[in-house]
Amino acid sequence: MKTTLPRSAAAALLLSLSLAGCSSCGKSTDASKNADGGLLGDAAGDVVDAAVADDASVVDDSAMPAQTVSDDLQQRMRHLFEAVTQDNADLATDALFPRDGYIAARDTADPQKAWDRKVSGAFRHAVERSHKRMKGIEHAKFLSFELGHSMQQIAPKKRDFKKPLWRVKHSKLSFTIDGKTRHIDVAEMTAWRGNWYVTRLR
């Protein structure tokens, strides 16, 4: 089993091992072997490999998201607003739960097909319906986006998410039409790697 060391410690150890090897330069090449008969180069390589592995960031798919609206989320919700005003769901692909994340987290026989139908397909229909049901939506002006208050972590279960992701319901997208404030209720959002995404618009 490899020992994990910080990169700086690994570098220091590698240097010391190299110096130790040089102290016996000119002697038999067997002097470069350690007490166990392994080459010092192999040991140093193991330490460096461990340091590199330790340095690689580990992504937590179910990381708890922020409970406030970040600048990034606000911008993505602007894209959702634009998608509704222009009846073009393609403008808000960054607001939709990622397909790769859904495939990795969903417990179903064919998660890609499920994403196409239940997430992407349903989202496109919801954008179209939202556009058609509000008169004058083409001239609407964005105001704000507010996360819902019913934030909770999902317990993994069959035919649902198999990871303890976070979910929030009834978030609110606010805008004005001819000076009157209107809202779109975002039925459900699910967090992936610490960021909120729409999983059900209506």
SEMAR-793658 format. One line per 3 residues: number of its first residue (from 1); their letters; for each residue x, y, z of N, C-alpha, C, O. Coordinates in nm, 2 decimals, m for minus. Layout:
N
NUM) a) X/Y/Z/X/Y/Z/X/Y/Z/X/Y/Z; ...
END
This chain:
202
1) mkt) 0.08/m0.12/0.00/0.00/0.00/0.00/0.09/0.12/0.00/0.18/0.13/0.08; 0.07/0.22/m0.09/0.15/0.34/m0.10/0.11/0.44/0.01/0.00/0.46/0.05; 0.22/0.51/0.06/0.20/0.61/0.16/0.18/0.75/0.09/0.26/0.79/0.00
4) tlp) 0.08/0.81/0.13/0.04/0.94/0.07/0.11/1.06/0.14/0.09/1.07/0.26; 0.19/1.14/0.07/0.26/1.25/0.13/0.22/1.38/0.05/0.19/1.37/m0.07; 0.23/1.49/0.12/0.21/1.62/0.04/0.31/1.63/m0.06/0.42/1.57/m0.05
7) rsa) 0.29/1.70/m0.17/0.38/1.72/m0.28/0.52/1.77/m0.24/0.62/1.72/m0.28; 0.52/1.87/m0.14/0.64/1.93/m0.10/0.72/1.83/m0.02/0.85/1.82/m0.04; 0.66/1.74/0.06/0.73/1.64/0.14/0.78/1.53/0.05/0.89/1.48/0.07
10) aaa) 0.71/1.50/m0.06/0.75/1.40/m0.16/0.88/1.45/m0.23/0.97/1.37/m0.25; 0.88/1.58/m0.26/0.99/1.64/m0.33/1.12/1.63/m0.25/1.22/1.60/m0.29; 1.10/1.67/m0.12/1.21/1.67/m0.02/1.27/1.53/m0.01/1.39/1.51/0.00
13) lll) 1.18/1.43/0.00/1.22/1.29/0.02/1.30/1.24/m0.10/1.40/1.17/m0.09; 1.25/1.28/m0.22/1.31/1.24/m0.34/1.45/1.30/m0.35/1.54/1.23/m0.40; 1.47/1.43/m0.31/1.60/1.49/m0.31/1.70/1.42/m0.22/1.81/1.39/m0.25
16) sls) 1.65/1.39/m0.10/1.73/1.32/0.00/1.77/1.18/m0.05/1.89/1.14/m0.03; 1.68/1.11/m0.11/1.71/0.98/m0.17/1.82/0.99/m0.28/1.91/0.91/m0.29; 1.80/1.10/m0.36/1.90/1.12/m0.47/2.04/1.14/m0.42/2.14/1.09/m0.47
19) lag) 2.05/1.23/m0.31/2.18/1.26/m0.25/2.24/1.14/m0.19/2.36/1.12/m0.19; 2.15/1.06/m0.12/2.20/0.93/m0.06/2.26/0.84/m0.17/2.36/0.78/m0.15; 2.20/0.84/m0.28/2.25/0.76/m0.39/2.38/0.81/m0.44/2.47/0.73/m0.47
22) css) 2.40/0.94/m0.45/2.52/1.00/m0.50/2.64/0.98/m0.41/2.75/0.98/m0.45; 2.61/0.96/m0.28/2.72/0.95/m0.18/2.80/0.82/m0.21/2.91/0.81/m0.16; 2.74/0.73/m0.28/2.81/0.60/m0.31/2.84/0.59/m0.46/2.87/0.48/m0.51
25) cgk) 2.84/0.71/m0.53/2.87/0.71/m0.67/3.01/0.66/m0.69/3.10/0.69/m0.61; 3.04/0.58/m0.80/3.17/0.53/m0.83/3.18/0.39/m0.77/3.27/0.31/m0.81; 3.10/0.35/m0.67/3.10/0.22/m0.62/3.02/0.12/m0.70/2.97/0.16/m0.81
28) std) 2.99/0.01/m0.65/2.91/m0.09/m0.72/2.77/m0.04/m0.74/2.72/0.03/m0.65; 2.71/m0.07/m0.85/2.57/m0.02/m0.88/2.47/m0.08/m0.78/2.36/m0.04/m0.76; 2.51/m0.19/m0.71/2.43/m0.25/m0.61/2.40/m0.16/m0.49/2.31/m0.18/m0.42
31) ask) 2.49/m0.06/m0.48/2.48/0.03/m0.36/2.35/0.12/m0.37/2.31/0.18/m0.28; 2.30/0.12/m0.49/2.18/0.20/m0.51/2.05/0.13/m0.47/1.94/0.18/m0.48; 2.07/0.01/m0.41/1.96/m0.07/m0.37/1.93/m0.04/m0.22/2.03/m0.02/m0.14
34) nad) 1.81/m0.05/m0.18/1.78/m0.03/m0.04/1.78/m0.16/0.04/1.82/m0.26/m0.02; 1.75/m0.15/0.17/1.76/m0.27/0.25/1.68/m0.38/0.21/1.72/m0.50/0.23; 1.57/m0.36/0.14/1.48/m0.46/0.09/1.52/m0.51/m0.04/1.45/m0.60/m0.10
37) ggl) 1.63/m0.46/m0.10/1.67/m0.50/m0.23/1.61/m0.43/m0.35/1.64/m0.46/m0.46; 1.52/m0.33/m0.32/1.45/m0.26/m0.42/1.54/m0.14/m0.46/1.61/m0.09/m0.38; 1.52/m0.09/m0.58/1.60/0.02/m0.62/1.55/0.15/m0.56/1.43/0.17/m0.54
40) lgd) 1.64/0.24/m0.53/1.60/0.37/m0.47/1.51/0.45/m0.57/1.42/0.52/m0.53; 1.54/0.43/m0.70/1.46/0.50/m0.80/1.31/0.46/m0.79/1.22/0.54/m0.81; 1.29/0.33/m0.77/1.16/0.28/m0.76/1.08/0.33/m0.64/0.97/0.37/m0.64
43) aag) 1.16/0.34/m0.52/1.10/0.40/m0.40/1.06/0.54/m0.42/0.95/0.59/m0.38; 1.15/0.62/m0.48/1.13/0.76/m0.50/1.01/0.78/m0.60/0.93/0.87/m0.58; 1.00/0.69/m0.70/0.89/0.70/m0.79/0.76/0.67/m0.73/0.66/0.74/m0.76
46) dvv) 0.76/0.58/m0.63/0.64/0.55/m0.56/0.59/0.67/m0.48/0.47/0.70/m0.47; 0.69/0.74/m0.41/0.66/0.85/m0.33/0.60/0.96/m0.42/0.50/1.03/m0.38; 0.66/0.99/m0.53/0.61/1.09/m0.62/0.48/1.06/m0.68/0.39/1.15/m0.68
49) daa) 0.45/0.93/m0.71/0.32/0.89/m0.76/0.22/0.92/m0.65/0.11/0.96/m0.68; 0.25/0.88/m0.53/0.16/0.90/m0.42/0.13/1.05/m0.40/0.01/1.09/m0.37; 0.23/1.13/m0.41/0.21/1.28/m0.40/0.12/1.33/m0.50/0.03/1.42/m0.48
52) vad) 0.14/1.29/m0.63/0.05/1.33/m0.74/m0.09/1.29/m0.71/m0.18/1.37/m0.74; m0.11/1.16/m0.67/m0.25/1.12/m0.64/m0.31/1.20/m0.53/m0.43/1.23/m0.54; m0.23/1.23/m0.43/m0.28/1.31/m0.32/m0.32/1.45/m0.36/m0.41/1.51/m0.31
55) das) m0.24/1.50/m0.46/m0.26/1.64/m0.50/m0.39/1.66/m0.59/m0.45/1.76/m0.60; m0.43/1.54/m0.65/m0.55/1.55/m0.74/m0.67/1.57/m0.65/m0.69/1.51/m0.55; m0.75/1.67/m0.69/m0.87/1.70/m0.62/m0.98/1.60/m0.63/m1.00/1.54/m0.74
58) vvd) m1.05/1.57/m0.52/m1.15/1.47/m0.52/m1.29/1.54/m0.53/m1.32/1.62/m0.44; m1.37/1.51/m0.63/m1.49/1.58/m0.65/m1.60/1.51/m0.57/m1.62/1.39/m0.58; m1.68/1.58/m0.49/m1.79/1.53/m0.42/m1.92/1.56/m0.49/m1.97/1.67/m0.49
61) dsa) m1.97/1.45/m0.55/m2.10/1.47/m0.63/m2.21/1.52/m0.55/m2.30/1.59/m0.60; m2.22/1.48/m0.43/m2.33/1.52/m0.34/m2.30/1.63/m0.24/m2.36/1.64/m0.14; m2.20/1.71/m0.28/m2.16/1.82/m0.19/m2.28/1.92/m0.16/m2.36/1.94/m0.25
64) mpa) m2.29/1.96/m0.04/m2.40/2.05/0.00/m2.39/2.18/m0.08/m2.28/2.25/m0.07; m2.49/2.23/m0.15/m2.48/2.35/m0.22/m2.50/2.47/m0.13/m2.55/2.46/m0.02; m2.47/2.59/m0.18/m2.50/2.71/m0.11/m2.65/2.74/m0.09/m2.72/2.70/m0.18
67) qtv) m2.68/2.79/0.02/m2.82/2.82/0.05/m2.86/2.96/0.00/m2.98/3.00/0.02; m2.77/3.03/m0.06/m2.80/3.16/m0.12/m2.77/3.15/m0.27/m2.70/3.06/m0.31; m2.82/3.25/m0.34/m2.80/3.25/m0.48/m2.67/3.31/m0.52/m2.64/3.43/m0.50
70) sdd) m2.58/3.23/m0.58/m2.45/3.28/m0.62/m2.46/3.36/m0.75/m2.57/3.36/m0.82; m2.36/3.43/m0.79/m2.36/3.50/m0.91/m2.37/3.41/m1.03/m2.44/3.44/m1.13; m2.31/3.29/m1.02/m2.32/3.19/m1.13/m2.46/3.14/m1.15/m2.51/3.13/m1.26
73) lqq) m2.53/3.11/m1.03/m2.67/3.06/m1.04/m2.76/3.17/m1.09/m2.85/3.15/m1.17; m2.74/3.30/m1.05/m2.82/3.41/m1.09/m2.81/3.42/m1.24/m2.91/3.45/m1.31; m2.69/3.41/m1.30/m2.67/3.42/m1.44/m2.74/3.31/m1.52/m2.80/3.33/m1.62
76) rmr) m2.73/3.19/m1.46/m2.79/3.07/m1.53/m2.94/3.08/m1.52/m3.01/3.04/m1.62; m3.00/3.14/m1.42/m3.14/3.17/m1.41/m3.18/3.28/m1.51/m3.30/3.28/m1.55; m3.09/3.37/m1.53/m3.12/3.47/m1.64/m3.14/3.40/m1.77/m3.22/3.43/m1.86
79) hlf) m3.05/3.30/m1.80/m3.06/3.22/m1.92/m3.19/3.15/m1.93/m3.25/3.14/m2.03; m3.24/3.10/m1.81/m3.37/3.03/m1.81/m3.48/3.13/m1.84/m3.57/3.10/m1.92; m3.47/3.25/m1.79/m3.57/3.35/m1.82/m3.57/3.39/m1.97/m3.68/3.40/m2.03
82) eav) m3.45/3.40/m2.03/m3.44/3.43/m2.17/m3.50/3.31/m2.25/m3.56/3.34/m2.36; m3.48/3.19/m2.21/m3.53/3.08/m2.28/m3.69/3.08/m2.28/m3.75/3.05/m2.39; m3.75/3.12/m2.17/m3.89/3.13/m2.17/m3.94/3.25/m2.25/m4.04/3.24/m2.33
85) tqd) m3.88/3.37/m2.24/m3.92/3.48/m2.32/m3.91/3.46/m2.47/m3.99/3.52/m2.54; m3.81/3.38/m2.51/m3.79/3.36/m2.65/m3.84/3.23/m2.70/m3.82/3.19/m2.82; m3.90/3.15/m2.61/m3.94/3.02/m2.64/m3.83/2.93/m2.71/m3.85/2.87/m2.81
88) nad) m3.72/2.93/m2.64/m3.60/2.86/m2.69/m3.53/2.79/m2.58/m3.44/2.86/m2.51; m3.56/2.67/m2.55/m3.50/2.60/m2.44/m3.35/2.58/m2.45/m3.28/2.57/m2.35; m3.29/2.59/m2.57/m3.15/2.58/m2.59/m3.07/2.69/m2.52/m2.95/2.68/m2.50
91) lat) m3.14/2.80/m2.49/m3.07/2.92/m2.43/m3.04/2.89/m2.28/m2.96/2.96/m2.22; m3.10/2.79/m2.23/m3.08/2.76/m2.08/m3.03/2.62/m2.06/m3.06/2.56/m1.95; m2.95/2.57/m2.14/m2.89/2.43/m2.12/m2.80/2.43/m2.00/m2.79/2.33/m1.93
94) dal) m2.74/2.54/m1.96/m2.66/2.55/m1.84/m2.74/2.55/m1.71/m2.68/2.54/m1.60; m2.87/2.57/m1.72/m2.95/2.57/m1.60/m3.01/2.43/m1.58/m3.06/2.41/m1.47; m3.00/2.35/m1.68/m3.06/2.21/m1.67/m2.96/2.12/m1.60/m2.84/2.12/m1.62
97) fpr) m3.01/2.02/m1.52/m2.93/1.92/m1.46/m2.85/1.85/m1.56/m2.90/1.80/m1.66; m2.71/1.84/m1.55/m2.62/1.78/m1.65/m2.66/1.64/m1.68/m2.68/1.56/m1.59; m2.65/1.60/m1.81/m2.68/1.47/m1.85/m2.58/1.37/m1.79/m2.62/1.26/m1.74
100) dgy) m2.45/1.40/m1.79/m2.35/1.31/m1.73/m2.37/1.29/m1.59/m2.35/1.17/m1.54; m2.41/1.39/m1.51/m2.44/1.38/m1.37/m2.56/1.29/m1.35/m2.56/1.21/m1.26; m2.66/1.30/m1.43/m2.78/1.22/m1.42/m2.75/1.08/m1.44/m2.80/0.99/m1.37
103) iaa) m2.67/1.05/m1.55/m2.63/0.91/m1.58/m2.56/0.85/m1.46/m2.58/0.73/m1.43; m2.47/0.93/m1.40/m2.39/0.88/m1.29/m2.47/0.86/m1.16/m2.43/0.77/m1.08; m2.57/0.94/m1.14/m2.64/0.94/m1.01/m2.78/0.87/m1.01/m2.83/0.83/m0.91
106) rdt) m2.84/0.84/m1.13/m2.97/0.79/m1.13/m2.97/0.64/m1.13/m2.90/0.57/m1.20; m3.06/0.58/m1.05/m3.08/0.44/m1.04/m3.19/0.39/m1.14/m3.31/0.39/m1.10; m3.15/0.36/m1.26/m3.25/0.32/m1.36/m3.18/0.24/m1.47/m3.05/0.25/m1.48
109) adp) m3.25/0.16/m1.54/m3.18/0.07/m1.64/m3.12/0.15/m1.75/m3.01/0.11/m1.80; m3.18/0.26/m1.79/m3.12/0.34/m1.90/m3.13/0.49/m1.86/m3.22/0.56/m1.90; m3.03/0.53/m1.78/m3.04/0.67/m1.73/m3.03/0.78/m1.84/m3.09/0.89/m1.82
112) qka) m2.96/0.75/m1.95/m2.95/0.85/m2.05/m3.09/0.87/m2.12/m3.12/0.98/m2.15; m3.16/0.76/m2.15/m3.29/0.77/m2.20/m3.38/0.84/m2.11/m3.47/0.92/m2.15; m3.37/0.81/m1.98/m3.45/0.88/m1.87/m3.43/1.03/m1.87/m3.52/1.11/m1.86
115) wdr) m3.30/1.07/m1.88/m3.27/1.21/m1.89/m3.33/1.28/m2.01/m3.38/1.39/m2.00; m3.32/1.21/m2.12/m3.37/1.27/m2.25/m3.52/1.29/m2.23/m3.57/1.39/m2.28; m3.59/1.20/m2.17/m3.74/1.21/m2.16/m3.78/1.29/m2.04/m3.87/1.38/m2.05
118) kvs) m3.73/1.25/m1.92/m3.78/1.31/m1.80/m3.72/1.45/m1.76/m3.79/1.53/m1.69; m3.60/1.47/m1.80/m3.54/1.60/m1.77/m3.53/1.69/m1.89/m3.60/1.80/m1.88; m3.46/1.66/m1.99/m3.45/1.75/m2.11/m3.58/1.76/m2.18/m3.62/1.88/m2.21
121) gaf) m3.65/1.65/m2.21/m3.77/1.66/m2.28/m3.88/1.74/m2.21/m3.95/1.82/m2.26; m3.90/1.71/m2.08/m4.00/1.77/m2.00/m3.96/1.92/m1.98/m4.05/2.01/m1.98; m3.83/1.95/m1.97/m3.79/2.09/m1.96/m3.83/2.17/m2.09/m3.88/2.28/m2.08
124) rha) m3.81/2.11/m2.20/m3.84/2.18/m2.33/m3.99/2.21/m2.34/m4.03/2.32/m2.38; m4.07/2.11/m2.30/m4.22/2.13/m2.30/m4.26/2.24/m2.20/m4.35/2.32/m2.23; m4.20/2.24/m2.09/m4.23/2.34/m1.98/m4.19/2.48/m2.03/m4.27/2.57/m2.00
127) ver) m4.08/2.50/m2.09/m4.04/2.63/m2.14/m4.14/2.67/m2.25/m4.19/2.79/m2.25; m4.18/2.59/m2.33/m4.28/2.62/m2.44/m4.42/2.66/m2.38/m4.48/2.76/m2.42; m4.46/2.58/m2.28/m4.59/2.61/m2.21/m4.58/2.74/m2.14/m4.68/2.82/m2.14
130) shk) m4.47/2.77/m2.07/m4.46/2.89/m1.99/m4.46/3.01/m2.08/m4.52/3.12/m2.05; m4.40/3.00/m2.20/m4.40/3.11/m2.30/m4.54/3.14/m2.35/m4.58/3.25/m2.36; m4.61/3.03/m2.38/m4.75/3.05/m2.44/m4.85/3.10/m2.34/m4.94/3.17/m2.38
133) rmk) m4.83/3.06/m2.21/m4.94/3.10/m2.11/m4.93/3.24/m2.06/m5.03/3.29/m2.00; m4.82/3.31/m2.09/m4.81/3.45/m2.03/m4.81/3.55/m2.15/m4.71/3.56/m2.22; m4.91/3.63/m2.16/m4.92/3.73/m2.26/m4.82/3.84/m2.24/m4.80/3.89/m2.13
136) gie) m4.75/3.87/m2.34/m4.65/3.98/m2.34/m4.52/3.94/m2.28/m4.43/4.02/m2.25; m4.49/3.81/m2.27/m4.37/3.76/m2.21/m4.25/3.80/m2.29/m4.14/3.81/m2.24; m4.27/3.82/m2.42/m4.16/3.86/m2.51/m4.10/4.00/m2.46/m3.98/4.02/m2.49
139) hak) m4.17/4.08/m2.39/m4.13/4.21/m2.35/m4.09/4.21/m2.20/m4.08/4.32/m2.14; m4.09/4.10/m2.14/m4.06/4.09/m1.99/m3.92/4.13/m1.96/m3.83/4.12/m2.04; m3.90/4.18/m1.83/m3.77/4.22/m1.79/m3.74/4.15/m1.66/m3.82/4.14/m1.57
142) fls) m3.62/4.09/m1.66/m3.57/4.01/m1.55/m3.56/4.09/m1.42/m3.51/4.20/m1.42; m3.60/4.03/m1.31/m3.58/4.10/m1.18/m3.49/4.02/m1.09/m3.38/4.07/m1.05; m3.52/3.90/m1.05/m3.44/3.82/m0.96/m3.47/3.68/m0.96/m3.57/3.63/m1.02
145) fel) m3.39/3.60/m0.89/m3.42/3.46/m0.87/m3.40/3.43/m0.72/m3.30/3.47/m0.66; m3.49/3.35/m0.67/m3.49/3.32/m0.53/m3.50/3.17/m0.51/m3.60/3.11/m0.56; m3.41/3.11/m0.43/m3.42/2.97/m0.40/m3.53/2.94/m0.31/m3.57/3.02/m0.22
148) ghs) m3.59/2.82/m0.32/m3.70/2.78/m0.24/m3.65/2.75/m0.10/m3.53/2.75/m0.07; m3.74/2.74/0.00/m3.70/2.72/0.14/m3.71/2.57/0.18/m3.66/2.54/0.29; m3.77/2.48/0.10/m3.78/2.34/0.14/m3.66/2.26/0.09/m3.67/2.17/0.01
151) mqq) m3.54/2.30/0.13/m3.41/2.24/0.09/m3.39/2.11/0.18/m3.39/2.12/0.30; m3.36/2.00/0.11/m3.34/1.88/0.19/m3.25/1.78/0.11/m3.24/1.79/m0.02; m3.19/1.69/0.18/m3.10/1.59/0.12/m3.18/1.47/0.09/m3.26/1.42/0.17
154) iap) m3.17/1.42/m0.03/m3.25/1.30/m0.08/m3.18/1.17/m0.03/m3.06/1.15/m0.04; m3.27/1.09/0.03/m3.22/0.96/0.07/m3.21/0.87/m0.05/m3.31/0.85/m0.12; m3.10/0.81/m0.08/m3.08/0.72/m0.20/m3.18/0.61/m0.20/m3.21/0.55/m0.09
157) kkr) m3.25/0.58/m0.31/m3.34/0.47/m0.32/m3.36/0.43/m0.47/m3.32/0.50/m0.56; m3.42/0.31/m0.48/m3.44/0.25/m0.62/m3.53/0.34/m0.70/m3.62/0.40/m0.65; m3.49/0.35/m0.83/m3.56/0.42/m0.93/m3.57/0.57/m0.90/m3.65/0.65/m0.95
160) dfk) m3.47/0.61/m0.82/m3.45/0.76/m0.79/m3.30/0.78/m0.79/m3.23/0.70/m0.85; m3.25/0.88/m0.73/m3.11/0.90/m0.72/m3.04/0.80/m0.62/m3.10/0.78/m0.52; m2.93/0.75/m0.67/m2.86/0.65/m0.58/m2.75/0.72/m0.50/m2.68/0.65/m0.43
163) kpl) m2.75/0.85/m0.51/m2.65/0.93/m0.43/m2.73/1.03/m0.34/m2.84/1.07/m0.38; m2.68/1.07/m0.23/m2.76/1.16/m0.14/m2.75/1.30/m0.18/m2.69/1.39/m0.12; m2.81/1.33/m0.30/m2.80/1.47/m0.35/m2.90/1.56/m0.28/m2.98/1.51/m0.20
166) wrv) m2.88/1.69/m0.30/m2.97/1.79/m0.24/m3.08/1.84/m0.33/m3.05/1.85/m0.45; m3.20/1.86/m0.28/m3.31/1.90/m0.36/m3.38/2.02/m0.30/m3.39/2.03/m0.17; m3.43/2.11/m0.38/m3.51/2.22/m0.33/m3.63/2.24/m0.42/m3.62/2.23/m0.54
169) khs) m3.74/2.27/m0.36/m3.87/2.29/m0.44/m3.92/2.43/m0.43/m3.89/2.50/m0.34; m3.99/2.47/m0.53/m4.06/2.60/m0.54/m3.97/2.72/m0.53/m3.99/2.81/m0.44; m3.87/2.72/m0.61/m3.79/2.84/m0.63/m3.86/2.94/m0.72/m3.95/2.90/m0.79
172) kls) m3.82/3.07/m0.71/m3.90/3.17/m0.78/m3.82/3.26/m0.87/m3.72/3.32/m0.83; m3.86/3.26/m0.99/m3.80/3.35/m1.09/m3.89/3.47/m1.11/m4.01/3.45/m1.16; m3.85/3.59/m1.08/m3.93/3.71/m1.08/m3.89/3.80/m1.20/m3.78/3.81/m1.24
175) fti) m4.00/3.86/m1.26/m3.98/3.95/m1.37/m4.09/4.04/m1.38/m4.19/4.03/m1.31; m4.09/4.14/m1.47/m4.20/4.23/m1.49/m4.24/4.23/m1.64/m4.16/4.21/m1.73; m4.37/4.25/m1.65/m4.43/4.26/m1.79/m4.52/4.39/m1.78/m4.62/4.39/m1.71
178) dgk) m4.48/4.49/m1.86/m4.55/4.62/m1.86/m4.56/4.67/m1.72/m4.66/4.73/m1.68; m4.45/4.66/m1.64/m4.45/4.72/m1.51/m4.51/4.63/m1.40/m4.50/4.67/m1.28; m4.57/4.52/m1.43/m4.63/4.44/m1.33/m4.54/4.32/m1.30/m4.49/4.25/m1.39
181) trh) m4.52/4.29/m1.17/m4.44/4.18/m1.13/m4.51/4.05/m1.15/m4.62/4.03/m1.11; m4.43/3.96/m1.22/m4.48/3.82/m1.24/m4.38/3.72/m1.19/m4.26/3.76/m1.17; m4.42/3.60/m1.18/m4.33/3.49/m1.13/m4.34/3.36/m1.21/m4.45/3.33/m1.26
184) idv) m4.24/3.29/m1.21/m4.24/3.15/m1.26/m4.19/3.06/m1.14/m4.08/3.09/m1.09; m4.27/2.97/m1.11/m4.24/2.88/m1.00/m4.16/2.76/m1.06/m4.20/2.68/m1.14; m4.03/2.75/m1.02/m3.94/2.64/m1.06/m3.97/2.53/m0.97/m3.92/2.53/m0.85
187) aem) m4.04/2.43/m1.02/m4.09/2.32/m0.93/m3.98/2.25/m0.85/m4.00/2.22/m0.73; m3.87/2.22/m0.92/m3.77/2.14/m0.85/m3.63/2.16/m0.90/m3.61/2.17/m1.03; m3.54/2.18/m0.81/m3.40/2.19/m0.85/m3.32/2.09/m0.77/m3.35/2.06/m0.65
190) taw) m3.21/2.03/m0.83/m3.13/1.93/m0.77/m2.99/1.98/m0.78/m2.94/2.02/m0.88; m2.91/1.96/m0.67/m2.77/2.00/m0.67/m2.68/1.89/m0.72/m2.70/1.77/m0.69; m2.58/1.93/m0.80/m2.48/1.84/m0.85/m2.34/1.91/m0.83/m2.31/2.01/m0.89
193) rgn) m2.26/1.84/m0.75/m2.12/1.90/m0.72/m2.13/2.04/m0.67/m2.05/2.12/m0.70; m2.23/2.06/m0.58/m2.24/2.19/m0.51/m2.31/2.30/m0.59/m2.32/2.41/m0.54; m2.36/2.27/m0.71/m2.43/2.37/m0.78/m2.58/2.33/m0.81/m2.61/2.21/m0.83
196) wyv) m2.67/2.42/m0.81/m2.81/2.39/m0.83/m2.84/2.39/m0.98/m2.80/2.47/m1.06; m2.93/2.29/m1.02/m2.98/2.28/m1.15/m3.12/2.24/m1.16/m3.17/2.18/m1.06; m3.19/2.28/m1.26/m3.33/2.25/m1.28/m3.35/2.10/m1.31/m3.29/2.06/m1.41
199) trl) m3.43/2.03/m1.24/m3.47/1.90/m1.28/m3.62/1.89/m1.32/m3.66/1.80/m1.38; m3.70/1.99/m1.27/m3.84/2.00/m1.31/m3.88/2.14/m1.31/m3.89/2.20/m1.20; m3.92/2.20/m1.42/m3.96/2.34/m1.43/m4.10/2.36/m1.38/m4.13/2.46/m1.31
202) r) m4.19/2.27/m1.42/m4.33/2.28/m1.38/m4.38/2.15/m1.34/m4.50/2.14/m1.30
END
